[in-house]
Amino acid sequence: MKKKIVPMMMLGLSMLSVGIASASGLDAAGQKACAENPAYRQFMEETAALRNALKAKDAELREQEGYAGIERGYEGMDLEKVGKLQTERKALEARINLAAQKHGIKPAGGKE
C-alpha cells in the first residue's frame, strides 16, 4: 500500500506546482504576464471560475494529504477521492491551457 501512496503523492505535488503557476498567471518562463495586454485580461476574466475551481481542488488534495500524516498513517487518505480530484484537476488545467492558447498566451508548464 505504501508503495502506491508515495508515487501518487509525488504526482499530486507536481500537478499542484503546475496548477499554482497556471492559477497565478505565470507564463511558461515564470514571468508575470503583462496586465496591460487585452488578451491577457480577457483570458483572466474568462478563466476566473476555472482558476477558482482549480484552487478548490488543490485545497481538497492538500486536505487529503493531511490525512496521511505520521500519526494516522496512510489509512486516513481516501485514495479513490484523491484519484478523482487529480482527474478533475487535470481537466480544469486542460481547459485553462486551452483558453491560454486561444488568447495567444503560453500555457503553464511550457506546453504548446
Order of alpha helices (4+ residues) and beta strands (2+ residues): alpha-alpha-alpha-alpha
